Amino acid sequence: MDLEGLHSFATIAKEKSISKAAQTLHVTQPTLSARIRKLEEGMGVKLLDRGWDGVKLTQEGHYFLYYAIQMVSQFNNASAMLNKADLLKFDRSLAEVTRMDRMVIGVDTGLSGRFVYPLVAELQRIRPDLKCKYVSRSSMLLIDLIEYGVIDIGLFYDVKECRHLQPVHLLDDEWVLLCSEEAYRGVIRKDDDLINVLKHDMFVLFENPIATYVNVWEVLSRLFGSTPDKFQIVDSSDMMLGVVANGQGYTFVPKCYVPELYLEAYPIRMIPFGSMLPALPVYMAYSETAQLDVPIGELQRRLLARYKPGAGHTAASGGLNG
């Protein structure tokens, strides 16, 4: 997959015509068609339907368009940041964000609400003068970034094999069911079964569910006799909490996705479901080749002490217990 192919695909989707897109990109139609074929072959899916009335996005193409635009935009933004001629007045900012002597800490997007505070606090105790860059990404991407040396230390869910990392198990997260407080109270008032009520409601599904719901579908089938057929789609934990709080659906998520402060701010009921779903191990890891500026063993011991059973964590400390 190359940038030319992504940009060409996005332009065709915008112009809704290969000929118009070719004019916009200043290339011939055969060249543009070849780029799209190469992109489709590389992905293994058909992105465009071609007909006498023009081109239309396939279902797969419609889904992929968002990511194609995002990738092109991120490339353009990074290119602009590195072009000092365009950003003379931001020289100091550019120097700071591109410097290589900062430790880069990555935390899974869903874990950041629970882990960033204690992680920063322990790093400060160990190295008060340490300069860091903190980023939040998906667990799968974090593992790749650590292996490539982009990130020094990462906290993530056990979603795939870490071949060249030194992982330390911090805790086991559990699955919880989230529904609106109104829906829950309605069940209590009617003396009804929550599962019986929810199976007719919409399921709040993350846009990229592959790494998240592998085990959840099995449980939903056992609970409801089938998987959901009505969905609300979200792309972040914040979006998910807002949708659920407004009674627009229910969902299953790891408990760490729901910081205690959110439970206080949103009318949401959280119901533990750990007995029916396998635990989600949370790891801290660094690359085998990383040259770290902090005693990693001490940092690991401090974090393990915070999250060991009975440690009495609070929402302020980022712990898992209410």
Backbone bond lengths (Angstrom), bond angles and torsions (degrees), N, CA, C in turn:
res aa  C-N    CA-C-N  psi(-1)  N-CA   C-N-CA  omega(-1)  CA-C   N-CA-C  phi
1 M - - - 1.461 - - 1.527 108.80 -
2 D 1.348 117.30 128.45 1.451 120.32 -178.58 1.518 110.25 -125.56
3 L 1.332 115.29 165.12 1.457 121.06 -176.45 1.519 111.70 -64.31
4 E 1.327 116.29 -37.55 1.473 119.50 178.47 1.509 111.35 -58.97
5 G 1.333 116.08 -43.99 1.454 120.01 179.76 1.517 112.28 -64.07
6 L 1.336 116.76 -41.72 1.464 120.80 178.98 1.523 111.00 -63.99
7 H 1.325 115.49 -46.71 1.468 120.10 -179.25 1.525 110.66 -63.97
8 S 1.320 116.68 -39.30 1.467 120.64 179.41 1.529 110.77 -65.16
9 F 1.327 116.55 -43.92 1.461 120.75 178.93 1.526 110.92 -61.60
10 A 1.334 117.16 -45.37 1.463 121.04 -179.74 1.530 110.68 -63.56
11 T 1.323 117.41 -38.21 1.467 120.84 -179.58 1.522 111.28 -67.88
12 I 1.325 116.91 -40.85 1.473 119.92 177.20 1.519 110.13 -62.94
13 A 1.336 116.65 -42.75 1.468 120.31 178.85 1.528 111.04 -61.26
14 K 1.316 117.19 -36.01 1.466 121.40 -179.79 1.523 111.46 -73.66
15 E 1.329 116.80 -44.47 1.470 121.20 -176.57 1.526 112.58 -81.96
16 K 1.352 115.90 -20.38 1.476 122.52 -178.08 1.528 111.52 58.73
17 S 1.320 115.68 28.37 1.460 121.18 -179.34 1.521 109.06 -161.79
18 I 1.349 115.93 132.11 1.457 119.33 178.51 1.521 110.69 -69.20
19 S 1.338 117.13 -38.72 1.468 119.44 -179.12 1.536 111.24 -65.47
20 K 1.329 117.01 -43.77 1.465 119.72 178.64 1.532 111.07 -66.66
21 A 1.329 116.27 -39.16 1.466 119.66 178.36 1.517 110.89 -64.47
22 A 1.351 116.72 -39.10 1.462 120.59 178.70 1.529 110.67 -62.91
23 Q 1.328 116.79 -39.91 1.468 120.15 176.72 1.523 111.22 -64.23
24 T 1.320 116.13 -42.54 1.465 120.33 -179.94 1.526 111.42 -62.67
25 L 1.333 116.25 -39.22 1.465 121.41 -177.14 1.525 112.69 -88.78
26 H 1.351 116.59 -5.95 1.470 122.23 179.93 1.528 111.78 60.10
27 V 1.330 115.68 46.39 1.461 122.18 175.03 1.526 108.08 -133.75
28 T 1.322 115.86 167.41 1.457 119.60 178.01 1.524 109.80 -79.57
29 Q 1.337 116.03 158.51 1.465 119.74 178.72 1.531 112.03 -62.34
30 P 1.357 119.03 -42.51 1.467 118.24 177.36 1.533 112.50 -59.70
31 T 1.340 117.33 -37.55 1.472 120.42 178.48 1.525 110.28 -64.20
32 L 1.318 115.44 -43.64 1.465 119.77 -179.61 1.526 111.10 -65.50
33 S 1.336 116.52 -42.78 1.466 120.45 178.59 1.528 110.95 -62.30
34 A 1.331 116.73 -37.78 1.468 120.68 179.29 1.531 110.68 -65.37
35 R 1.322 116.30 -38.40 1.473 119.70 178.13 1.524 111.03 -62.20
36 I 1.335 116.08 -42.32 1.464 119.85 -178.36 1.529 110.42 -68.59
37 R 1.339 117.19 -40.66 1.464 119.84 177.51 1.523 110.92 -60.38
38 K 1.327 116.18 -41.84 1.460 120.54 179.01 1.526 110.80 -63.54
39 L 1.327 116.29 -41.14 1.465 120.48 178.59 1.523 110.92 -64.54
40 E 1.336 116.97 -45.73 1.460 121.33 -179.57 1.525 111.37 -64.37
41 E 1.328 116.34 -40.84 1.468 119.95 179.33 1.524 110.82 -65.80
42 G 1.319 116.70 -38.85 1.456 120.40 179.18 1.515 112.56 -66.19
43 M 1.339 116.59 -35.31 1.459 120.78 -179.42 1.520 112.59 -86.14
44 G 1.321 116.39 -24.24 1.456 120.05 -178.87 1.517 114.00 79.78
45 V 1.342 117.33 18.85 1.459 122.02 178.36 1.527 109.29 -138.13
46 K 1.320 115.80 156.99 1.456 121.29 175.58 1.517 109.22 -90.38
47 L 1.326 115.96 126.11 1.459 120.64 -176.12 1.522 113.15 -99.93
48 L 1.340 117.12 -27.24 1.461 121.57 -175.58 1.517 110.87 -130.54
49 D 1.314 115.61 141.90 1.466 122.27 169.37 1.517 107.47 -103.91
50 R 1.323 116.69 125.90 1.459 121.68 -178.78 1.519 109.81 -105.72
51 G 1.323 116.45 131.33 1.462 121.12 179.71 1.513 111.22 -147.30
52 W 1.350 115.80 -179.62 1.462 119.28 -179.59 1.524 111.88 -64.28
53 D 1.324 116.17 -25.53 1.460 119.35 -178.14 1.533 112.24 -94.07
54 G 1.345 116.66 15.94 1.452 120.58 176.30 1.519 111.72 112.22
55 V 1.302 116.37 -156.85 1.456 121.10 -179.35 1.527 109.56 -116.91
56 K 1.300 113.86 145.42 1.466 120.63 177.69 1.524 109.10 -131.38
57 L 1.299 115.57 149.27 1.455 120.43 176.53 1.522 110.22 -72.67
58 T 1.319 116.19 136.79 1.452 119.46 170.13 1.530 108.11 -75.58
59 Q 1.321 116.85 175.00 1.459 119.65 177.04 1.524 110.44 -59.98
60 E 1.347 115.76 -41.26 1.465 120.12 178.15 1.527 110.82 -67.23
61 G 1.323 116.40 -38.18 1.457 120.25 179.03 1.517 112.30 -65.93
62 H 1.331 115.77 -39.14 1.463 120.10 178.18 1.525 110.49 -62.37
63 Y 1.329 116.67 -41.19 1.473 120.84 178.73 1.526 110.48 -67.14
64 F 1.333 116.89 -42.49 1.462 120.88 -174.44 1.528 112.51 -74.92
65 L 1.327 118.57 -22.45 1.462 121.42 -175.93 1.526 111.58 -56.42
66 Y 1.316 116.44 -42.80 1.474 120.45 179.88 1.523 110.76 -56.84
67 Y 1.343 116.28 -44.95 1.456 120.25 -177.63 1.526 111.35 -71.29
68 A 1.332 116.64 -36.03 1.464 120.14 178.40 1.524 110.62 -63.06
69 I 1.330 116.11 -46.90 1.468 120.15 178.68 1.520 110.21 -62.28
70 Q 1.322 116.63 -41.66 1.461 121.15 -179.37 1.523 111.25 -62.74
71 M 1.336 117.20 -43.78 1.453 120.46 -179.34 1.518 111.81 -65.81
72 V 1.329 117.28 -41.97 1.466 120.82 177.91 1.525 109.88 -64.47
73 S 1.325 116.46 -42.73 1.462 120.85 -179.99 1.530 111.03 -63.36
74 Q 1.334 116.97 -43.09 1.464 120.29 179.75 1.527 110.86 -64.15
75 F 1.323 117.02 -38.88 1.472 120.40 176.89 1.522 110.28 -63.02
76 N 1.321 116.58 -46.14 1.466 120.53 -179.24 1.528 111.03 -63.42
77 N 1.336 116.49 -40.47 1.471 119.87 179.05 1.529 111.57 -64.55
78 A 1.332 116.19 -43.66 1.463 119.96 179.19 1.526 110.46 -64.73
79 S 1.333 116.56 -41.06 1.459 120.75 178.71 1.524 110.94 -61.96
80 A 1.337 116.31 -41.74 1.469 120.45 179.49 1.526 110.83 -65.97
81 M 1.345 116.71 -39.27 1.459 120.26 179.77 1.525 111.55 -62.71
82 L 1.322 115.95 -34.28 1.465 120.03 -176.79 1.519 112.80 -86.63
83 N 1.330 116.44 -8.23 1.467 120.88 179.59 1.518 108.54 -91.80
84 K 1.306 116.77 93.78 1.460 121.36 -174.77 1.525 112.43 -63.47
85 A 1.314 116.65 -24.94 1.463 119.22 -179.89 1.518 111.13 -62.39
86 D 1.322 116.50 -29.95 1.462 120.75 -179.64 1.521 112.20 -89.83
87 L 1.332 117.31 -13.00 1.461 119.61 -172.92 1.527 111.96 -131.73
88 L 1.349 116.15 44.80 1.458 119.72 -176.96 1.521 112.29 -58.54
89 K 1.339 116.04 -38.58 1.457 118.19 -177.48 1.523 112.88 -76.01
90 F 1.354 116.57 -6.77 1.455 120.12 178.65 1.531 111.51 -110.19
91 D 1.322 116.74 23.87 1.465 119.77 -176.92 1.525 112.12 -55.06
92 R 1.322 117.38 -43.83 1.463 120.41 -178.16 1.528 110.73 -64.70
93 S 1.330 116.26 -44.25 1.465 119.91 179.32 1.521 110.61 -62.83
94 L 1.331 116.38 -42.98 1.456 120.58 -179.94 1.518 110.83 -61.61
95 A 1.330 115.89 -42.23 1.462 119.90 179.88 1.526 110.98 -62.52
96 E 1.314 116.96 -37.16 1.459 120.70 -177.75 1.526 112.11 -72.41
97 V 1.337 117.52 -44.10 1.468 119.44 -175.32 1.519 112.47 -75.83
98 T 1.334 117.72 -17.98 1.467 119.85 -178.82 1.525 113.33 -103.75
99 R 1.323 118.50 -4.38 1.458 120.17 -178.20 1.528 110.08 -66.01
100 M 1.313 115.65 149.03 1.460 120.97 -172.31 1.521 113.68 -105.13
101 D 1.348 117.65 5.43 1.456 119.22 -178.09 1.521 113.04 -97.71
102 R 1.316 117.65 10.26 1.458 121.47 175.03 1.531 109.55 -92.18
103 M 1.307 116.27 143.95 1.465 119.67 171.84 1.526 108.24 -78.61
104 V 1.305 116.83 131.22 1.457 121.51 -178.47 1.523 109.41 -101.63
105 I 1.325 115.51 120.05 1.464 122.39 -178.14 1.520 108.65 -111.08
106 G 1.316 117.24 126.01 1.456 121.67 178.89 1.523 111.28 -115.25
107 V 1.322 116.32 134.58 1.468 121.67 179.71 1.527 108.60 -129.31
108 D 1.309 116.27 134.73 1.464 120.02 176.01 1.527 109.67 -51.46
109 T 1.328 115.95 138.56 1.463 120.88 -176.30 1.521 111.81 -53.82
110 G 1.314 117.44 -41.05 1.457 120.51 -179.80 1.507 114.01 -73.30
111 L 1.335 117.31 -22.37 1.462 121.37 -178.75 1.523 113.27 -90.03
112 S 1.328 117.25 -14.93 1.462 120.01 -170.88 1.525 112.52 -60.70
113 G 1.339 117.56 -37.39 1.452 120.07 -178.66 1.518 113.18 -62.99
114 R 1.331 117.48 -27.63 1.466 121.95 -178.05 1.534 113.38 -98.39
115 F 1.334 116.59 -27.29 1.451 119.07 -168.35 1.524 115.50 -108.34
116 V 1.313 118.96 -23.16 1.456 118.97 -174.02 1.521 111.84 -62.84
117 Y 1.336 117.01 -45.11 1.461 119.69 -178.60 1.529 112.35 -58.39
118 P 1.338 119.68 -54.49 1.473 118.58 -179.62 1.522 112.68 -65.52
119 L 1.330 117.83 -33.46 1.459 120.29 179.83 1.524 110.68 -64.86
120 V 1.329 116.54 -47.55 1.463 120.66 178.72 1.528 110.60 -63.13
121 A 1.343 116.41 -40.76 1.460 120.42 -179.19 1.524 111.45 -61.96
122 E 1.332 117.60 -43.36 1.463 120.57 -178.89 1.524 111.23 -70.71
123 L 1.328 117.17 -38.29 1.464 119.72 176.94 1.524 110.66 -62.44
124 Q 1.333 116.33 -38.39 1.461 120.69 179.93 1.526 110.81 -65.95
125 R 1.337 116.71 -38.11 1.462 119.66 178.78 1.528 111.24 -67.24
126 I 1.323 115.50 -38.21 1.460 119.76 -177.76 1.528 111.75 -76.42
127 R 1.324 116.05 -45.81 1.464 121.80 -178.06 1.528 109.86 -137.45
128 P 1.338 118.34 86.31 1.464 121.08 -176.94 1.523 113.46 -59.94
129 D 1.338 117.68 -25.97 1.459 121.26 -177.10 1.521 113.16 -92.91
130 L 1.338 118.12 3.49 1.464 121.80 -174.46 1.524 111.48 -69.66
131 K 1.324 116.11 130.79 1.461 121.64 175.80 1.534 108.58 -100.80
132 C 1.323 116.12 129.97 1.469 120.62 -174.07 1.520 111.63 -129.67
133 K 1.303 113.48 161.54 1.462 122.62 167.60 1.519 106.17 -121.63
134 Y 1.339 117.26 124.41 1.459 121.88 -177.83 1.524 109.46 -108.20
135 V 1.328 116.26 130.23 1.458 120.94 179.48 1.523 109.43 -132.66
136 S 1.322 116.57 152.06 1.464 121.72 174.79 1.521 108.67 -121.87
137 R 1.316 115.47 128.78 1.461 122.50 -179.54 1.532 107.78 -145.84
138 S 1.321 116.66 175.11 1.458 120.24 175.90 1.522 109.70 -69.32
139 S 1.329 116.22 156.09 1.464 120.27 -178.85 1.526 112.05 -59.37
140 M 1.326 117.45 -41.77 1.465 120.53 -178.19 1.525 110.83 -63.10
141 L 1.341 116.48 -41.40 1.461 119.81 179.32 1.523 110.74 -70.03
142 L 1.325 117.68 -38.13 1.464 120.65 179.54 1.530 111.52 -59.71
143 I 1.325 116.10 -42.80 1.461 119.60 -179.95 1.523 110.47 -60.69
144 D 1.327 116.92 -43.73 1.468 120.42 177.33 1.530 111.24 -62.84
145 L 1.339 116.82 -42.88 1.463 120.60 -177.80 1.527 111.53 -65.10
146 I 1.335 117.22 -35.08 1.464 120.18 177.15 1.531 109.50 -68.52
147 E 1.329 116.60 -44.20 1.462 120.29 -178.73 1.524 111.82 -63.71
148 Y 1.344 117.39 -31.49 1.459 121.11 178.72 1.528 112.11 -84.98
149 G 1.321 117.38 -4.20 1.451 120.03 178.90 1.511 115.10 82.72
150 V 1.333 117.62 11.73 1.461 121.09 178.69 1.527 110.33 -77.68
151 I 1.329 115.71 -35.19 1.459 122.27 179.56 1.528 108.65 -116.42
152 D 1.329 116.19 139.78 1.462 120.41 -178.19 1.534 112.04 -85.04
153 I 1.318 116.39 -46.16 1.465 121.71 -178.71 1.521 108.39 -133.40
154 G 1.327 116.73 139.43 1.461 120.32 179.45 1.516 112.32 -136.09
155 L 1.337 116.05 148.28 1.457 123.20 172.95 1.516 107.40 -118.21
156 F 1.318 117.09 123.94 1.456 119.51 -171.55 1.524 111.15 -156.14
157 Y 1.322 114.89 166.43 1.459 121.28 173.92 1.527 109.79 -80.65
158 D 1.316 114.95 153.70 1.462 121.28 179.12 1.525 108.82 -77.02
159 V 1.353 116.11 85.63 1.463 120.44 -175.13 1.523 113.08 -107.77
160 K 1.332 117.46 -18.23 1.459 119.27 177.16 1.521 109.37 -160.97
161 E 1.317 116.04 167.61 1.461 121.35 -176.62 1.529 111.00 -64.90
162 C 1.316 115.82 136.36 1.471 121.68 177.72 1.525 107.93 -108.72
163 R 1.298 116.95 92.32 1.460 120.51 -171.77 1.525 113.58 -71.87
164 H 1.320 117.24 -39.21 1.454 120.04 -172.43 1.521 112.08 -116.40
165 L 1.313 116.85 27.89 1.449 120.85 -179.14 1.524 110.90 -115.35
166 Q 1.313 114.66 162.71 1.461 122.15 174.62 1.525 107.55 -109.83
167 P 1.341 117.83 88.71 1.468 119.86 -175.90 1.525 113.10 -87.52
168 V 1.328 114.84 145.57 1.467 121.74 174.46 1.518 107.72 -127.31
169 H 1.316 116.14 126.87 1.458 121.04 -178.93 1.522 109.72 -74.61
170 L 1.346 116.90 123.22 1.463 121.34 -179.98 1.520 112.52 -95.41
171 L 1.321 116.55 -46.03 1.461 120.27 -178.65 1.518 109.51 -167.83
172 D 1.324 116.18 171.59 1.456 122.58 173.95 1.522 108.13 -110.35
173 D 1.316 115.42 115.53 1.457 120.16 175.76 1.528 108.29 -78.23
174 E 1.323 117.05 158.52 1.464 120.77 179.50 1.522 110.39 -122.51
175 W 1.320 115.36 156.44 1.451 121.43 177.20 1.526 109.99 -80.92
176 V 1.342 115.22 142.28 1.460 120.45 175.48 1.518 108.96 -132.20
177 L 1.317 115.75 151.12 1.458 121.91 173.87 1.520 107.76 -95.10
178 L 1.319 116.63 132.07 1.453 121.88 177.82 1.519 110.08 -115.35
179 C 1.328 116.14 130.19 1.454 121.32 172.80 1.523 107.54 -143.38
180 S 1.311 116.95 167.43 1.455 119.54 -179.72 1.527 110.16 -70.67
181 E 1.319 115.88 151.83 1.458 120.66 177.93 1.523 110.33 -61.61
182 E 1.319 116.21 -35.02 1.469 120.15 179.61 1.518 111.31 -64.63
183 A 1.343 116.25 -42.83 1.461 119.72 178.57 1.526 110.76 -63.82
184 Y 1.315 116.23 -41.18 1.459 119.98 -179.04 1.530 111.06 -65.85
185 R 1.315 116.98 -45.16 1.460 120.07 -180.00 1.517 111.41 -65.24
186 G 1.335 116.26 -34.10 1.456 119.32 177.27 1.510 111.87 -62.64
187 V 1.336 116.18 -37.47 1.463 120.96 177.81 1.528 110.33 -65.83
188 I 1.346 115.41 -42.88 1.467 119.61 -179.38 1.529 110.80 -64.03
189 R 1.344 116.25 -43.07 1.474 120.31 -178.94 1.520 111.43 -62.25
190 K 1.309 116.35 -39.01 1.463 120.67 -175.92 1.524 112.20 -89.10
191 D 1.341 115.59 -1.03 1.462 120.06 -178.10 1.518 110.42 54.00
192 D 1.343 115.51 39.82 1.461 121.38 -178.14 1.528 109.77 -99.19
193 D 1.306 115.85 170.67 1.451 121.94 176.96 1.525 109.13 -88.24
194 L 1.337 117.61 125.94 1.457 121.35 -176.40 1.521 111.47 -58.25
195 I 1.313 116.96 -43.20 1.460 120.39 -178.85 1.519 110.54 -62.48
196 N 1.312 116.90 -39.72 1.461 121.06 179.90 1.529 111.00 -63.95
197 V 1.330 116.39 -34.93 1.468 120.42 178.90 1.522 110.91 -74.30
198 L 1.312 116.56 -45.93 1.463 120.61 -173.72 1.526 113.10 -68.25
199 K 1.323 117.50 -28.86 1.459 118.18 -175.90 1.520 112.60 -66.33
200 H 1.337 116.72 -13.29 1.461 120.18 175.72 1.527 111.89 -98.93
201 D 1.325 115.82 -0.57 1.462 120.88 -178.30 1.528 109.67 -95.56
202 M 1.334 116.21 173.52 1.456 120.74 178.36 1.518 110.78 -83.32
203 F 1.331 115.82 144.23 1.450 122.07 177.73 1.522 108.49 -96.05
204 V 1.334 117.00 130.70 1.466 121.48 179.20 1.530 107.74 -87.29
205 L 1.317 114.90 112.26 1.462 122.46 -171.47 1.524 110.39 -111.83
206 F 1.319 116.75 133.08 1.458 120.23 174.99 1.530 109.53 -71.53
207 E 1.331 115.26 144.90 1.463 121.08 -173.94 1.522 112.64 -59.27
208 N 1.321 116.95 -35.00 1.465 120.61 177.47 1.522 108.43 -115.89
209 P 1.339 117.30 85.40 1.472 120.39 -169.78 1.511 115.39 -86.82
210 I 1.336 118.91 -1.58 1.461 120.60 -169.90 1.521 112.11 -56.51
211 A 1.343 116.36 -48.84 1.458 119.60 -175.58 1.522 112.82 -83.57
212 T 1.327 116.61 -10.55 1.462 119.91 -172.08 1.519 113.37 -100.01
213 Y 1.324 117.46 -39.86 1.458 119.71 -167.40 1.525 114.77 -112.77
214 V 1.330 116.23 20.45 1.461 118.43 -178.98 1.520 111.39 -55.14
215 N 1.331 116.79 -45.77 1.466 120.48 -177.53 1.525 112.86 -88.86
216 V 1.343 116.62 -23.07 1.459 119.63 -176.11 1.516 112.10 -64.90
217 W 1.339 117.21 -38.87 1.465 119.12 -178.35 1.528 111.72 -59.12
218 E 1.331 116.07 -38.31 1.465 119.45 179.35 1.530 110.83 -62.26
219 V 1.326 115.92 -42.40 1.459 119.96 -179.53 1.522 110.96 -68.04
220 L 1.331 117.16 -41.74 1.460 120.29 178.39 1.528 110.88 -60.25
221 S 1.318 116.33 -38.65 1.465 119.86 177.88 1.522 111.03 -63.60
222 R 1.342 116.35 -39.30 1.455 119.59 179.29 1.533 111.09 -69.60
223 L 1.344 116.07 -39.45 1.462 119.99 -177.16 1.521 112.03 -71.48
224 F 1.337 115.61 -48.15 1.462 120.62 -171.02 1.522 113.52 -101.47
225 G 1.319 116.66 -12.11 1.457 119.18 -175.02 1.511 112.50 85.65
226 S 1.339 117.31 -4.86 1.463 122.83 177.93 1.520 107.76 -166.20
227 T 1.320 115.64 167.37 1.468 119.40 175.35 1.518 108.89 -85.11
228 P 1.344 118.04 158.64 1.467 120.69 -178.45 1.528 111.82 -59.64
229 D 1.327 115.18 153.09 1.468 119.61 176.42 1.526 112.10 -124.15
230 K 1.342 116.96 3.68 1.464 121.89 175.95 1.532 108.25 -128.48
231 F 1.328 116.06 130.42 1.455 119.37 -171.33 1.529 112.56 -134.81
232 Q 1.328 114.50 148.53 1.446 123.59 159.32 1.528 105.75 -109.80
233 I 1.337 117.74 136.68 1.454 121.06 -176.08 1.527 109.61 -108.91
234 V 1.326 116.52 133.41 1.463 121.92 178.10 1.530 108.79 -132.49
235 D 1.338 116.26 161.98 1.461 119.21 179.40 1.520 112.93 -122.15
236 S 1.340 117.83 9.23 1.459 119.87 178.75 1.522 109.91 -156.79
237 S 1.325 115.54 162.84 1.461 120.91 178.80 1.522 111.21 -65.04
238 D 1.327 116.68 -39.58 1.462 120.08 179.10 1.517 111.35 -60.69
239 M 1.331 116.11 -44.47 1.465 120.59 177.90 1.526 110.29 -61.62
240 M 1.333 115.84 -43.48 1.453 121.21 -178.71 1.529 111.21 -59.51
241 L 1.332 116.80 -45.94 1.454 120.92 -178.01 1.526 111.08 -64.48
242 G 1.332 116.99 -39.38 1.458 119.97 178.90 1.514 112.49 -65.11
243 V 1.344 116.54 -40.33 1.463 121.15 179.95 1.525 110.55 -66.79
244 V 1.329 116.75 -47.19 1.470 121.07 -179.20 1.525 110.61 -63.63
245 A 1.335 116.50 -43.90 1.464 120.22 -177.32 1.521 111.87 -60.56
246 N 1.324 117.20 -30.00 1.459 121.25 179.72 1.521 113.25 -88.31
247 G 1.315 117.29 10.72 1.455 120.86 175.90 1.512 114.65 73.28
248 Q 1.350 116.42 23.67 1.460 120.32 -178.18 1.521 113.40 -95.34
249 G 1.326 116.40 14.21 1.450 119.23 177.76 1.527 110.68 153.03
250 Y 1.335 115.53 178.31 1.460 122.80 177.67 1.517 107.59 -131.04
251 T 1.312 117.39 168.39 1.457 119.51 178.27 1.517 110.88 -161.06
252 F 1.322 115.78 167.40 1.453 123.54 169.49 1.525 107.74 -111.56
253 V 1.322 117.58 131.94 1.459 121.71 177.51 1.522 109.31 -143.59
254 P 1.332 117.44 160.97 1.467 119.04 170.35 1.529 109.97 -63.54
255 K 1.305 116.65 145.05 1.461 120.57 -175.43 1.525 112.85 -59.59
256 C 1.328 116.51 -34.35 1.462 119.65 -179.28 1.531 112.48 -63.82
257 Y 1.328 117.38 -18.03 1.462 120.52 177.81 1.524 111.64 -68.29
258 V 1.330 117.05 -11.35 1.468 120.33 -172.82 1.525 109.53 -122.95
259 P 1.332 118.07 86.86 1.472 120.24 177.62 1.523 111.13 -59.79
260 E 1.316 115.73 149.53 1.466 120.64 -177.67 1.525 111.95 -57.73
261 L 1.329 116.78 -36.01 1.459 119.61 -179.63 1.522 111.81 -62.05
262 Y 1.334 116.43 -31.94 1.461 120.12 178.15 1.522 110.65 -68.66
263 L 1.331 116.19 -38.36 1.460 119.46 178.95 1.521 111.07 -64.58
264 E 1.328 116.36 -32.05 1.458 119.83 177.46 1.522 111.69 -74.28
265 A 1.333 116.15 -30.41 1.464 120.13 -175.15 1.527 113.04 -89.73
266 Y 1.336 117.63 -27.15 1.461 121.57 -175.77 1.528 110.77 -110.89
267 P 1.334 117.03 145.09 1.478 119.96 175.20 1.532 110.65 -79.66
268 I 1.332 115.08 73.67 1.461 121.90 -175.45 1.527 109.51 -123.22
269 R 1.307 116.15 139.41 1.463 121.72 174.58 1.527 108.39 -104.47
270 M 1.330 117.15 126.75 1.459 122.60 178.49 1.522 109.48 -109.60
271 I 1.332 116.48 122.99 1.460 122.02 -175.89 1.530 109.28 -120.06
272 P 1.335 119.20 117.22 1.467 121.76 -179.40 1.522 111.70 -59.58
273 F 1.335 116.18 138.40 1.458 121.37 177.96 1.528 110.28 -131.92
274 G 1.321 115.91 24.45 1.452 119.96 -175.47 1.509 114.42 -60.40
275 S 1.328 117.55 -28.19 1.463 119.56 -176.74 1.520 112.61 -71.12
276 M 1.350 116.91 -20.16 1.464 120.14 -177.43 1.524 113.35 -104.77
277 L 1.334 116.60 -10.18 1.460 120.20 -178.04 1.521 109.91 -127.44
278 P 1.322 117.63 144.41 1.471 119.53 179.89 1.524 111.04 -65.53
279 A 1.327 115.38 149.43 1.465 120.46 179.16 1.522 110.46 -64.15
280 L 1.333 115.36 156.53 1.452 122.15 178.66 1.534 108.64 -111.87
281 P 1.326 118.31 99.27 1.466 119.97 -178.89 1.527 111.55 -63.64
282 V 1.316 115.92 136.99 1.462 122.56 175.48 1.525 107.79 -109.35
283 Y 1.330 115.80 128.04 1.455 121.20 -177.30 1.517 111.40 -119.17
284 M 1.316 114.10 151.90 1.457 122.08 166.47 1.519 105.81 -113.21
285 A 1.337 117.09 134.35 1.456 118.65 -175.48 1.519 111.23 -147.70
286 Y 1.309 115.14 160.37 1.455 122.59 174.09 1.521 107.87 -144.26
287 S 1.312 116.26 161.42 1.453 120.69 -178.01 1.517 110.86 -71.91
288 E 1.320 116.38 148.01 1.464 121.32 178.00 1.525 111.34 -62.64
289 T 1.322 117.02 -26.38 1.470 121.07 -176.41 1.527 112.35 -98.89
290 A 1.329 118.18 1.50 1.465 120.89 -175.59 1.527 111.08 -69.81
291 Q 1.340 115.39 138.49 1.459 122.40 173.13 1.526 107.19 -101.60
292 L 1.330 117.29 96.29 1.452 121.50 -172.27 1.522 111.70 -91.89
293 D 1.337 114.60 146.65 1.462 121.12 -178.64 1.530 112.47 -94.63
294 V 1.317 117.70 5.91 1.465 120.96 178.71 1.524 108.21 -128.38
295 P 1.317 117.27 150.26 1.473 119.88 174.96 1.527 109.17 -69.12
296 I 1.312 116.32 97.77 1.456 121.00 -171.48 1.523 111.31 -61.56
297 G 1.331 116.83 -34.93 1.458 119.41 179.30 1.519 112.07 -62.00
298 E 1.330 116.51 -39.58 1.459 119.84 178.81 1.523 111.07 -67.47
299 L 1.333 116.28 -41.40 1.466 119.94 178.46 1.517 110.71 -61.79
300 Q 1.322 116.57 -42.05 1.462 120.58 178.94 1.523 110.78 -63.07
301 R 1.327 116.82 -44.30 1.465 119.88 -179.36 1.532 111.27 -63.11
302 R 1.321 116.65 -39.38 1.465 120.06 -179.95 1.531 111.17 -65.14
303 L 1.332 115.39 -43.28 1.468 118.51 179.90 1.519 111.25 -68.85
304 L 1.321 116.78 -39.50 1.467 120.11 177.51 1.525 110.68 -61.53
305 A 1.336 116.87 -38.47 1.463 120.86 178.76 1.524 110.88 -64.84
306 R 1.333 116.98 -36.03 1.465 120.42 179.12 1.525 111.29 -67.12
307 Y 1.322 116.95 -34.81 1.463 119.75 -171.34 1.519 114.53 -106.94
308 K 1.320 117.38 6.79 1.462 117.36 177.36 1.528 109.44 -71.22
309 P 1.330 118.52 152.47 1.464 121.50 -178.53 1.519 111.73 -54.84
310 G 1.341 115.89 136.43 1.446 120.97 177.80 1.507 115.03 81.06
311 A 1.363 116.89 11.07 1.455 119.22 -178.23 1.517 112.04 -75.79
312 G 1.334 116.54 -13.66 1.451 120.15 175.43 1.502 113.70 69.77
313 H 1.335 117.31 49.17 1.452 120.64 -178.72 1.520 110.33 -72.62
314 T 1.282 114.71 153.21 1.453 121.47 175.06 1.516 109.09 -117.17
315 A 1.333 115.14 169.20 1.463 118.86 177.55 1.514 110.62 -60.40
316 A 1.325 117.54 -35.61 1.462 120.65 -178.54 1.504 111.84 -66.55
317 S 1.337 117.38 -32.67 1.447 119.55 -178.60 1.515 111.83 -87.81
318 G 1.324 117.01 -3.00 1.444 120.05 178.17 1.506 113.73 83.81
319 G 1.320 118.49 16.00 1.461 120.61 -177.24 1.523 111.76 -77.46
320 L 1.297 115.18 174.35 1.452 120.80 -175.67 1.513 112.63 -90.88
321 N 1.300 117.92 -18.46 1.452 118.99 -176.59 1.510 110.55 -88.42
322 G 1.324 116.15 143.85 1.449 119.17 177.07 1.477 107.46 -69.67
